[in-house]
């Protein structure tokens, strides 16, 4: 458990049956009101709010149980005090496999889970179990059981999983035509399949991976010149342009902002 005056974060790895689909579970509690931004992540995220509520972009109330698609820019949120959310962070191919439907329709969006799932009574039961749970592990267990029940006969797409691994190994510096040949599909076939399974195109996915590599290097203390070279940029101007396009800030300005205590846990959160 990580504690601060702002947030308390409890992190747990999924059971073996869910590891192809879920990267990690988190329970985040907000003793006080908290405004934060999230950088794009490589997998969709399901959130189950069990107390308080969250406002998105200042004027939209988040659903009590919602699915956040992939985003190609930072997203803003403001949590009320005495709030709490259970998160299930999916692997890049995990959400599509468990939901058994294309996820590109959720790009840059947050959708109520009851609009996606057919059995809303199960969702109501999960809410009750989370709210009544005696501790954070029990809250996660309720969500884990819900997802395990959906995992029967589910399997991530082999072609897209291979492409994702290749992009991640290359830290996002890839040519899509070469990636398609390596996977064994035409470029158009790979792009269609990739969008359905991950929620975005291979090119945008690679840009997210590249950005997260940049953030990781900076967190380890690298200077911006070294980061630009390590991330495969031919010059500083291209690096700054790409970074600003996603975050809204030049790299130096972004890293001068106050980092949230849960920066490393939930898609790189930063204070507004």
Secondary structure, 3 states (H helix, E strand, C coil): CECCCCCEEEEECCCHHHCCCEEEEEEEEECCCEEEEECCCCCCEEEEEEECCEEECCCEECCCEEEECCCCCCEEEEECCCEEEEEEEECCCHHHHHHCCCCHHHCCCEEEHHHCCCCHHHHHHHHHHHHHCCCHHHHHHHHHHHHHHHCCCCCCCHHHHHHHHHHHHCCCCCCHHHHHHHHCCCHHHHHHHHHHHHCCCHHHHHHHHHHHHHHHHHHCCCCHHHHHHHCCCCCHHHHHHHHHHHHCCCHHHHHCCCECCCCCCCCCEEEC
